[in-house]
């Protein structure tokens, strides 16, 4: 029989290996070039671009040359840049191979320590960490019933626990929340200044890492301070630190929010790549139009129930943790308001440009539900004395919880990824990195070509998605790339794209040269020299060929 310590270590080891599998293969060089699995070909490249830029002390937008960085929480990327400067370890190695397992281990240890401190129960702590690592939706069950195959991690819109590390700011925000919660429990029990400052700093910094977590943390602290006046200083210090760090780059971030209640419920029911119940979808959008409010309320309530239970899966046991008394402990009050706010916010608001981004609030609902579900399951031996019944319950929990993680990992384990930077492009980007700093112009992303390409995976990133890979791996600012993140952060990139398209179609050398001069273009990077050349030659533009291989050409003044 393993001791509690051995069981904890084994769980954290397995959880760390599972989480890290989504990251550690990306960013390495293979015979075909540098590979990227899952969303790492977009999201990971963006963080590398931003960290490279910050490591040079630059607060401009690396993918929109000449513009200041705005409407983005820099905490994780600033840490990534700082570690890179201190250690000289490449940013991509830190991002994909070093920080993911470190974060996974620290989250497991912090969660176990906090739940153990709060409940004085090792079994509760073990199950909470299990749900944090492996909690999944019931999308796999719906997919299996419909098609006979596993699938559907985000069928109900939200990503699940196994994908935590593909969003490193989210992972870091979880760690900071746990540190703050450890401080809360410790301060409640001992009134130690150490716990006071641990809580104040952790909750003050978390919004700089992930704004969604900052909203939940400060909302929870305000409720706790209203109930326990000695927590008022904690709240005000955290709020002040948050405002000092967040506001300078995010003064207009509230303008990115759009009030559109029910959007996630409607699209969950109506989109073929989600839950997809067309008849129900037609009914739920028809009732409000016909002013049939009783049926409309009922329809949206049913959809909301499917959304919550479908996403939470076995973590829905958190609701059994509810007490008949309205008096919650500090930890319970904080958790329940986090669960509620994480659900309410995406039900009411979308984000301009990338509407689904506010679903990230619900990630925290799932995280807190994992903790409460673990505590409830951990206390079952106090209620159920029959070991056979307990074994059956535990077996069913594993059976219904793990398929989401198993299915998602299948997308990260194949030897060939969906996207790459070819060996030839890596050579060109390394060459460009060694050149004097200057704005790089690249061809506009061609979504039609990406969607219609007949190339087998891995596809080059310029035929995969609009990404920040040129700025990320050349460490040079780019005139325009990664339209997705420009949308999220609120830049007027469409007018710049029109100008870029006009330049590549331009036949007037004087006009094209004026465009290059006005925008201080130092380099033109052509990743597919057979198809992405401007109509004008390098010499007609006043440029020369600085670098060329079988795939890439770089022109410079």
VEXDREN-2710 file (C-alpha; in Angstrom, 1 decimal):
% VEXDREN-2710
k/r/px/py/pz
1/UNK/0.0/0.0/0.0
2/UNK/1.4/3.4/-1.1
3/UNK/1.7/6.1/1.5
4/UNK/-0.2/9.4/1.0
5/UNK/3.1/11.1/0.0
6/UNK/3.9/8.4/-2.6
7/UNK/0.4/8.7/-4.0
8/UNK/0.7/12.4/-4.3
9/UNK/4.0/12.2/-6.0
10/UNK/2.8/9.6/-8.5
11/UNK/-0.3/11.6/-9.4
12/UNK/1.7/14.8/-9.9
13/UNK/4.2/12.9/-12.0
14/UNK/1.5/11.4/-14.2
15/UNK/-0.4/14.7/-14.4
16/UNK/2.8/16.6/-15.3
17/UNK/3.7/14.1/-18.1
18/UNK/0.2/14.3/-19.5
19/UNK/0.0/18.1/-19.5
20/UNK/3.5/18.5/-20.8
21/UNK/2.8/16.1/-23.8
22/UNK/0.8/18.9/-25.3
23/UNK/3.8/21.2/-25.4
24/UNK/7.3/19.6/-25.3
25/UNK/7.4/18.2/-28.9
26/UNK/6.6/21.6/-30.4
27/UNK/9.4/24.0/-31.2
28/UNK/12.0/21.3/-31.8
29/UNK/13.8/20.7/-35.1
30/UNK/13.0/17.5/-37.0
31/UNK/14.1/16.4/-40.5
32/UNK/11.2/18.4/-42.0
33/UNK/12.0/21.5/-39.9
34/UNK/10.5/22.9/-36.7
35/UNK/7.3/21.2/-35.8
36/UNK/4.2/22.6/-34.1
37/UNK/1.3/20.4/-32.7
38/UNK/-2.2/21.7/-31.8
39/UNK/-2.6/25.4/-31.3
40/UNK/1.1/25.9/-30.6
41/UNK/1.6/26.8/-34.3
42/UNK/-0.4/30.0/-33.6
43/UNK/-0.6/30.7/-29.8
44/UNK/2.9/29.5/-29.0
45/UNK/4.5/31.5/-31.8
46/UNK/2.7/34.6/-30.7
47/UNK/4.1/34.3/-27.1
48/UNK/7.6/33.7/-28.5
49/UNK/7.3/36.8/-30.7
50/UNK/6.1/39.0/-27.8
51/UNK/8.7/37.7/-25.4
52/UNK/11.5/38.2/-27.9
53/UNK/10.3/41.8/-28.3
54/UNK/10.1/42.4/-24.6
55/UNK/13.6/40.9/-24.0
56/UNK/14.9/43.8/-26.1
57/UNK/13.2/46.3/-23.8
58/UNK/10.6/47.1/-26.5
59/UNK/7.0/47.8/-25.8
60/UNK/5.9/48.2/-29.4
61/UNK/3.7/45.7/-31.1
62/UNK/6.1/43.2/-32.9
63/UNK/3.4/42.1/-35.5
64/UNK/2.2/45.7/-36.3
65/UNK/5.4/47.7/-36.6
66/UNK/5.4/51.2/-35.3
67/UNK/2.4/50.8/-33.0
68/UNK/2.5/50.6/-29.2
69/UNK/1.5/47.4/-27.5
70/UNK/-2.1/47.7/-26.1
71/UNK/-4.9/45.7/-24.6
72/UNK/-2.9/42.8/-23.5
73/UNK/-1.8/41.3/-20.2
74/UNK/2.0/41.0/-20.3
75/UNK/2.8/39.1/-17.1
76/UNK/3.6/35.7/-18.5
77/UNK/5.5/37.0/-21.5
78/UNK/7.5/39.5/-19.3
79/UNK/8.6/36.6/-17.1
80/UNK/9.5/34.5/-20.2
81/UNK/11.5/37.4/-21.6
82/UNK/13.3/38.0/-18.2
83/UNK/14.2/34.4/-17.8
84/UNK/15.6/34.4/-21.3
85/UNK/17.7/37.5/-20.6
86/UNK/19.0/36.0/-17.4
87/UNK/19.8/32.5/-18.7
88/UNK/20.4/33.0/-22.4
89/UNK/18.2/29.9/-23.0
90/UNK/16.3/30.4/-26.2
91/UNK/12.7/31.7/-25.8
92/UNK/11.2/28.8/-27.7
93/UNK/13.0/26.2/-25.5
94/UNK/11.8/28.0/-22.4
95/UNK/8.2/28.2/-23.7
96/UNK/7.9/24.6/-25.0
97/UNK/10.3/22.4/-23.1
98/UNK/11.1/24.0/-19.7
99/UNK/8.3/26.1/-18.3
100/UNK/5.4/23.7/-19.1
101/UNK/6.6/20.8/-16.9
102/UNK/7.7/23.3/-14.2
103/UNK/4.2/24.9/-14.2
104/UNK/2.5/21.5/-14.1
105/UNK/4.5/20.4/-11.1
106/UNK/4.0/23.6/-9.2
107/UNK/0.3/23.7/-9.8
108/UNK/-0.1/20.1/-8.6
109/UNK/2.0/20.8/-5.5
110/UNK/0.3/24.1/-4.7
111/UNK/-3.2/22.6/-5.1
112/UNK/-2.4/19.6/-3.0
113/UNK/-0.8/21.8/-0.3
114/UNK/-3.7/24.2/-0.2
115/UNK/-6.5/21.6/-0.1
116/UNK/-4.6/19.7/2.5
117/UNK/-4.2/22.9/4.6
118/UNK/-7.8/23.7/4.2
119/UNK/-9.5/20.3/4.7
120/UNK/-6.8/18.5/6.7
121/UNK/-7.6/15.5/4.4
122/UNK/-5.0/13.9/2.1
123/UNK/-7.7/12.0/0.2
124/UNK/-9.6/15.3/-0.6
125/UNK/-6.3/16.8/-1.7
126/UNK/-5.5/13.9/-4.0
127/UNK/-8.9/13.9/-5.7
128/UNK/-8.8/17.7/-6.2
129/UNK/-5.4/17.4/-7.9
130/UNK/-6.7/14.5/-10.0
131/UNK/-9.7/16.6/-11.3
132/UNK/-7.4/19.6/-11.9
133/UNK/-5.1/17.5/-14.1
134/UNK/-7.6/15.3/-15.8
135/UNK/-11.1/16.9/-15.5
136/UNK/-12.9/16.6/-18.9
137/UNK/-16.2/17.3/-20.5
138/UNK/-18.9/14.8/-21.5
139/UNK/-18.2/15.7/-25.2
140/UNK/-16.5/12.3/-25.6
141/UNK/-19.7/10.5/-24.5
142/UNK/-21.9/12.4/-27.0
143/UNK/-19.3/11.8/-29.7
144/UNK/-19.1/8.1/-28.9
145/UNK/-22.9/7.7/-28.9
146/UNK/-23.2/9.6/-32.2
147/UNK/-20.2/8.2/-34.1
148/UNK/-18.8/5.4/-32.1
149/UNK/-15.5/7.4/-31.7
150/UNK/-14.1/9.6/-29.0
151/UNK/-13.8/13.3/-29.5
152/UNK/-15.5/16.5/-28.5
153/UNK/-13.2/18.1/-26.0
154/UNK/-14.6/21.6/-26.8
155/UNK/-18.1/20.4/-27.9
156/UNK/-19.6/22.6/-25.2
157/UNK/-17.2/25.4/-26.1
158/UNK/-14.6/25.3/-23.3
159/UNK/-11.2/23.6/-23.4
160/UNK/-10.5/21.1/-20.8
161/UNK/-7.8/20.4/-18.2
162/UNK/-5.5/18.5/-20.5
163/UNK/-5.1/21.6/-22.6
164/UNK/-4.1/23.9/-19.7
165/UNK/-0.5/24.4/-20.8
166/UNK/-1.3/25.3/-24.4
167/UNK/-2.4/28.6/-22.7
168/UNK/0.5/29.3/-20.4
169/UNK/-0.8/32.6/-19.1
170/UNK/-3.9/30.7/-17.9
171/UNK/-1.6/28.0/-16.3
172/UNK/0.4/30.7/-14.5
173/UNK/-2.7/32.5/-13.3
174/UNK/-3.9/29.2/-11.8
175/UNK/-0.6/29.0/-9.9
176/UNK/-1.0/32.6/-8.6
177/UNK/-4.6/31.9/-7.6
178/UNK/-3.5/28.9/-5.6
179/UNK/-0.7/30.9/-3.9
180/UNK/-3.2/33.6/-3.0
181/UNK/-5.6/31.0/-1.6
182/UNK/-2.8/29.4/0.4
183/UNK/-2.1/32.8/1.8
184/UNK/-5.8/33.4/2.6
185/UNK/-6.1/30.1/4.6
186/UNK/-2.8/30.8/6.3
187/UNK/-3.7/34.3/7.2
188/UNK/-7.1/33.2/8.5
189/UNK/-5.4/30.6/10.7
190/UNK/-2.3/32.5/11.9
191/UNK/-2.6/36.2/11.0
192/UNK/1.0/36.0/9.9
193/UNK/2.3/39.0/7.9
194/UNK/3.9/36.5/5.5
195/UNK/0.5/35.2/4.5
196/UNK/-0.9/38.7/4.3
197/UNK/1.7/39.7/1.7
198/UNK/1.5/36.4/-0.1
199/UNK/-2.2/36.9/-0.7
200/UNK/-1.9/40.6/-1.5
201/UNK/0.9/40.1/-4.1
202/UNK/-0.5/37.0/-5.7
203/UNK/-4.0/38.4/-6.2
204/UNK/-2.5/41.8/-7.3
205/UNK/-0.3/40.2/-9.9
206/UNK/-2.7/37.6/-11.3
207/UNK/-4.6/40.2/-13.4
208/UNK/-1.4/41.3/-15.0
209/UNK/-1.0/37.6/-16.1
210/UNK/-4.6/36.9/-17.1
211/UNK/-7.3/39.6/-16.8
212/UNK/-10.0/37.0/-16.4
213/UNK/-8.3/35.7/-13.3
214/UNK/-7.7/39.2/-12.0
215/UNK/-11.5/40.0/-12.2
216/UNK/-12.3/36.8/-10.3
217/UNK/-9.6/37.4/-7.7
218/UNK/-10.5/41.0/-7.0
219/UNK/-14.2/40.2/-7.0
220/UNK/-13.6/37.4/-4.5
221/UNK/-11.4/39.6/-2.3
222/UNK/-14.0/42.4/-2.2
223/UNK/-16.7/39.9/-1.0
224/UNK/-14.4/38.5/1.6
225/UNK/-13.3/42.0/2.8
226/UNK/-17.0/43.0/3.1
227/UNK/-17.5/40.0/5.5
228/UNK/-14.1/40.1/7.2
229/UNK/-12.9/43.7/7.7
230/UNK/-9.3/42.7/8.4
231/UNK/-9.0/41.6/4.8
232/UNK/-9.7/45.2/3.6
233/UNK/-6.0/46.0/3.4
234/UNK/-5.4/42.8/1.4
235/UNK/-8.0/43.9/-1.1
236/UNK/-6.8/47.5/-1.4
237/UNK/-3.2/46.4/-1.9
238/UNK/-4.1/43.9/-4.5
239/UNK/-6.4/46.3/-6.3
240/UNK/-3.7/49.0/-6.3
241/UNK/-1.1/46.7/-7.6
242/UNK/-3.4/45.4/-10.3
243/UNK/-4.3/49.0/-11.5
244/UNK/-0.7/50.1/-11.5
245/UNK/0.4/47.1/-13.7
246/UNK/-2.7/46.7/-15.9
247/UNK/-4.0/50.2/-16.8
248/UNK/-1.0/51.6/-18.6
249/UNK/-1.4/49.2/-21.5
250/UNK/-5.1/48.5/-21.2
251/UNK/-6.9/51.8/-20.8
252/UNK/-9.3/51.0/-23.6
253/UNK/-9.7/47.3/-23.0
254/UNK/-13.4/47.7/-21.8
255/UNK/-14.2/48.8/-25.4
256/UNK/-13.4/45.4/-26.6
257/UNK/-16.4/43.9/-24.7
258/UNK/-19.7/43.4/-26.5
259/UNK/-23.0/42.8/-24.6
260/UNK/-24.6/39.8/-26.3
261/UNK/-26.2/37.4/-23.9
262/UNK/-26.8/33.8/-24.8
263/UNK/-24.3/33.7/-27.8
264/UNK/-22.4/30.7/-26.4
265/UNK/-25.6/28.8/-25.8
266/UNK/-27.0/29.6/-29.2
267/UNK/-23.8/28.7/-31.1
268/UNK/-23.3/25.6/-28.9
269/UNK/-26.7/24.3/-30.1
270/UNK/-26.5/25.6/-33.7
271/UNK/-22.9/25.0/-34.9
272/UNK/-22.0/21.6/-36.4
273/UNK/-18.6/21.5/-34.7
274/UNK/-20.3/22.0/-31.3
275/UNK/-23.1/20.1/-29.5
276/UNK/-25.3/20.7/-32.7
277/UNK/-29.0/20.2/-31.9
278/UNK/-30.5/22.1/-34.8
279/UNK/-34.2/21.7/-33.8
280/UNK/-33.6/23.0/-30.3
281/UNK/-31.5/25.8/-31.7
282/UNK/-34.3/26.9/-34.0
283/UNK/-36.8/26.8/-31.2
284/UNK/-34.6/28.8/-28.7
285/UNK/-34.0/31.6/-31.2
286/UNK/-37.6/31.6/-32.4
287/UNK/-39.3/32.0/-28.9
288/UNK/-37.8/35.5/-28.2
289/UNK/-38.7/36.7/-31.7
290/UNK/-42.3/35.6/-31.1
291/UNK/-42.2/37.2/-27.6
292/UNK/-42.9/33.8/-26.1
293/UNK/-40.9/34.5/-23.0
294/UNK/-41.9/31.5/-20.8
295/UNK/-40.7/29.1/-23.4
296/UNK/-37.7/31.3/-24.2
297/UNK/-36.6/31.3/-20.6
298/UNK/-37.1/27.5/-20.3
299/UNK/-35.1/26.9/-23.6
300/UNK/-32.2/29.0/-22.5
301/UNK/-32.2/27.5/-19.1
302/UNK/-32.0/24.0/-20.6
303/UNK/-29.2/25.1/-22.9
304/UNK/-27.3/26.6/-19.9
305/UNK/-27.7/23.3/-18.0
306/UNK/-26.3/21.4/-20.9
307/UNK/-23.5/23.9/-21.2
308/UNK/-22.5/23.6/-17.5
309/UNK/-22.9/19.9/-17.1
310/UNK/-21.5/19.1/-20.5
311/UNK/-18.4/21.1/-19.8
312/UNK/-17.9/20.1/-16.2
313/UNK/-18.3/16.3/-16.7
314/UNK/-17.6/14.5/-13.5
315/UNK/-16.5/17.8/-11.9
316/UNK/-20.2/18.5/-11.5
317/UNK/-19.9/16.6/-8.2
318/UNK/-18.8/20.1/-7.0
319/UNK/-22.4/21.0/-6.6
320/UNK/-22.8/18.2/-4.0
321/UNK/-20.4/20.2/-1.9
322/UNK/-23.0/22.9/-1.4
323/UNK/-24.1/23.1/2.3
324/UNK/-27.6/23.8/3.5
325/UNK/-26.2/26.7/5.5
326/UNK/-25.5/30.0/3.8
327/UNK/-22.4/30.6/5.9
328/UNK/-19.3/29.6/3.9
329/UNK/-15.7/29.5/4.9
330/UNK/-13.4/32.1/3.3
331/UNK/-12.2/29.5/0.8
332/UNK/-15.7/28.3/-0.1
333/UNK/-17.0/31.9/-0.6
334/UNK/-14.1/32.7/-2.8
335/UNK/-14.5/29.5/-4.9
336/UNK/-18.3/29.8/-5.3
337/UNK/-18.1/33.4/-6.5
338/UNK/-15.4/32.3/-8.9
339/UNK/-17.6/29.5/-10.2
340/UNK/-20.5/31.9/-10.6
341/UNK/-18.6/34.7/-12.2
342/UNK/-16.8/32.4/-14.6
343/UNK/-20.1/31.2/-15.8
344/UNK/-22.1/34.5/-15.8
345/UNK/-19.5/36.6/-17.7
346/UNK/-19.4/34.6/-21.0
347/UNK/-23.1/34.2/-20.8
348/UNK/-23.4/38.0/-21.1
349/UNK/-20.3/39.3/-23.0
350/UNK/-18.3/38.6/-26.0
351/UNK/-15.0/40.1/-27.2
352/UNK/-14.9/42.3/-30.2
353/UNK/-13.0/40.8/-33.1
354/UNK/-12.7/37.3/-31.5
355/UNK/-16.1/36.8/-29.8
356/UNK/-15.3/33.3/-28.3
357/UNK/-12.3/34.6/-26.3
358/UNK/-14.5/35.3/-23.2
359/UNK/-15.1/31.6/-22.8
360/UNK/-11.8/31.7/-20.9
361/UNK/-13.7/33.0/-17.9
362/UNK/-15.3/29.5/-17.8
363/UNK/-11.9/27.9/-17.5
364/UNK/-11.8/29.2/-13.9
365/UNK/-15.3/27.8/-13.2
366/UNK/-13.9/24.4/-14.2
367/UNK/-10.8/24.8/-12.1
368/UNK/-12.7/25.7/-9.0
369/UNK/-15.3/23.0/-9.6
370/UNK/-12.4/20.5/-9.9
371/UNK/-11.3/21.4/-6.4
372/UNK/-14.8/21.1/-4.8
373/UNK/-15.5/17.9/-6.7
374/UNK/-12.3/16.4/-5.3
375/UNK/-13.2/17.4/-1.8
376/UNK/-16.6/15.8/-2.1
377/UNK/-15.2/12.6/-3.5
378/UNK/-12.4/12.6/-0.9
379/UNK/-15.0/12.6/1.9
380/UNK/-16.9/9.6/0.5
381/UNK/-15.0/7.1/2.7
382/UNK/-16.4/8.9/5.7
383/UNK/-20.0/8.2/4.4
384/UNK/-19.6/5.0/2.5
385/UNK/-17.9/2.2/4.5
386/UNK/-18.4/-0.6/2.0
387/UNK/-15.1/-0.9/0.1
388/UNK/-16.7/-2.6/-2.9
389/UNK/-19.1/0.3/-3.4
390/UNK/-16.3/2.8/-3.1
391/UNK/-14.2/0.9/-5.6
392/UNK/-17.1/0.9/-8.0
393/UNK/-17.6/4.6/-7.6
394/UNK/-13.9/5.3/-8.1
395/UNK/-13.8/3.1/-11.2
396/UNK/-16.8/4.9/-12.7
397/UNK/-15.1/8.2/-12.0
398/UNK/-11.9/7.2/-13.9
399/UNK/-14.0/5.8/-16.7
400/UNK/-16.1/8.9/-17.3
401/UNK/-13.3/11.4/-16.5
402/UNK/-10.2/10.2/-18.4
403/UNK/-11.5/9.8/-22.1
404/UNK/-11.3/13.5/-22.8
405/UNK/-7.6/13.6/-21.9
406/UNK/-6.9/10.4/-23.7
407/UNK/-8.6/11.6/-26.9
408/UNK/-6.9/15.0/-26.8
409/UNK/-3.5/13.6/-26.3
410/UNK/-3.9/11.6/-29.6
411/UNK/-3.6/14.9/-31.4
412/UNK/-0.2/15.7/-29.8
413/UNK/1.4/12.3/-30.0
414/UNK/1.7/11.6/-33.8
415/UNK/5.2/11.9/-35.2
416/UNK/4.2/14.4/-37.9
417/UNK/2.6/17.7/-36.7
418/UNK/0.0/19.8/-38.6
419/UNK/2.4/22.7/-39.0
420/UNK/6.1/23.5/-39.5
421/UNK/8.7/26.0/-40.3
422/UNK/10.8/24.3/-42.9
423/UNK/14.6/23.8/-42.6
424/UNK/15.0/26.4/-45.4
425/UNK/12.9/29.0/-43.7
426/UNK/14.7/28.4/-40.4
427/UNK/17.9/29.1/-42.2
428/UNK/16.5/32.4/-43.6
429/UNK/15.0/33.5/-40.3
430/UNK/18.3/32.9/-38.4
431/UNK/20.1/34.9/-41.1
432/UNK/17.5/37.7/-40.7
433/UNK/17.9/37.6/-36.9
434/UNK/21.6/38.5/-37.3
435/UNK/20.9/41.6/-39.4
436/UNK/20.5/45.2/-38.0
437/UNK/17.1/45.9/-36.6
438/UNK/14.5/47.0/-39.2
439/UNK/10.9/46.6/-40.2
440/UNK/10.2/43.4/-42.2
441/UNK/7.5/43.3/-44.8
442/UNK/5.9/39.9/-45.5
443/UNK/3.2/38.8/-47.9
444/UNK/-0.4/39.0/-46.5
445/UNK/-1.7/35.8/-45.2
446/UNK/-3.8/34.0/-47.9
447/UNK/-6.6/32.2/-46.1
448/UNK/-8.0/30.8/-49.4
449/UNK/-4.7/29.3/-50.3
450/UNK/-4.3/27.8/-46.8
451/UNK/-7.8/26.2/-46.9
452/UNK/-7.4/24.9/-50.4
453/UNK/-3.8/23.7/-50.3
454/UNK/-3.1/20.1/-51.3
455/UNK/0.1/19.9/-49.2
456/UNK/0.1/17.0/-46.7
457/UNK/0.9/17.9/-43.1
458/UNK/3.1/19.3/-41.8
459/UNK/2.2/22.5/-43.8
460/UNK/4.4/25.6/-43.6
461/UNK/3.0/28.2/-41.2
462/UNK/2.3/30.6/-44.0
463/UNK/-0.2/28.1/-45.3
464/UNK/-1.6/27.2/-41.9
465/UNK/-2.8/30.3/-40.1
466/UNK/-2.0/34.0/-39.8
467/UNK/0.8/33.8/-37.3
468/UNK/3.6/35.8/-35.8
469/UNK/6.4/33.4/-36.9
470/UNK/8.6/35.9/-38.8
471/UNK/8.8/38.3/-35.9
472/UNK/9.1/35.4/-33.4
473/UNK/12.1/33.7/-35.1
474/UNK/13.8/36.7/-36.7
475/UNK/13.4/38.9/-33.7
476/UNK/12.6/41.8/-36.1
477/UNK/9.4/43.9/-36.1
478/UNK/7.0/43.0/-38.9
479/UNK/4.8/45.4/-40.8
480/UNK/1.7/43.1/-40.6
481/UNK/1.3/39.5/-39.4
482/UNK/-0.9/37.4/-37.0
483/UNK/-4.2/39.1/-37.8
484/UNK/-5.9/36.9/-35.1
485/UNK/-4.1/38.6/-32.3
486/UNK/-4.4/42.0/-33.9
487/UNK/-8.1/41.4/-33.8
488/UNK/-8.0/40.4/-30.1
489/UNK/-6.0/43.5/-29.1
490/UNK/-8.0/46.0/-31.1
491/UNK/-5.7/47.2/-33.9
492/UNK/-7.0/48.5/-37.3
493/UNK/-5.1/45.9/-39.2
494/UNK/-7.5/45.7/-42.2
495/UNK/-6.5/49.1/-43.6
496/UNK/-2.9/48.1/-43.4
497/UNK/-3.6/44.8/-45.1
498/UNK/-5.3/46.6/-48.0
499/UNK/-2.1/48.7/-48.4
500/UNK/0.0/45.5/-48.3
501/UNK/-2.1/43.9/-51.0
502/UNK/-1.9/47.0/-53.1
503/UNK/1.9/47.0/-52.7
504/UNK/2.2/43.4/-53.9
505/UNK/0.0/44.1/-56.9
506/UNK/1.7/47.4/-57.6
507/UNK/3.3/48.0/-61.0
508/UNK/4.3/51.6/-60.5
509/UNK/7.9/51.5/-59.0
510/UNK/7.7/55.1/-57.7
511/UNK/4.5/54.5/-55.8
512/UNK/5.7/51.2/-54.4
513/UNK/9.0/52.8/-53.3
514/UNK/7.1/55.6/-51.6
515/UNK/5.1/53.0/-49.7
516/UNK/8.3/51.3/-48.5
517/UNK/10.0/54.5/-47.5
518/UNK/6.9/55.9/-45.7
519/UNK/6.6/52.7/-43.6
520/UNK/10.4/52.4/-43.0
521/UNK/10.6/48.9/-44.5
522/UNK/14.1/47.6/-44.2
523/UNK/13.6/44.0/-45.4
524/UNK/11.1/42.1/-47.6
525/UNK/10.7/38.5/-46.6
526/UNK/9.4/36.2/-49.3
527/UNK/8.8/32.7/-47.8
528/UNK/7.5/31.1/-51.1
529/UNK/9.6/32.7/-53.8
530/UNK/7.7/31.0/-56.6
531/UNK/4.3/32.6/-55.5
532/UNK/4.8/35.5/-53.2
533/UNK/7.0/37.9/-55.1
534/UNK/5.7/41.5/-55.7
535/UNK/5.0/42.4/-59.3
536/UNK/8.1/44.6/-59.2
537/UNK/11.6/43.2/-58.9
538/UNK/14.0/44.0/-56.1
539/UNK/16.1/46.3/-58.2
540/UNK/13.0/48.2/-59.4
541/UNK/12.1/48.8/-55.7
542/UNK/15.6/50.0/-54.9
543/UNK/16.4/46.7/-53.0
544/UNK/18.9/44.0/-53.4
545/UNK/18.7/40.3/-52.7
546/UNK/20.3/39.8/-49.3
547/UNK/19.6/36.1/-48.9
548/UNK/18.2/33.4/-51.0
549/UNK/17.8/29.6/-50.9
550/UNK/15.5/27.1/-52.6
551/UNK/12.4/28.4/-50.7
552/UNK/13.0/31.9/-49.3
553/UNK/14.3/35.2/-50.5
554/UNK/15.1/38.3/-48.4
555/UNK/15.5/41.7/-50.0
556/UNK/17.0/44.7/-48.3
557/UNK/17.8/48.3/-49.1
END
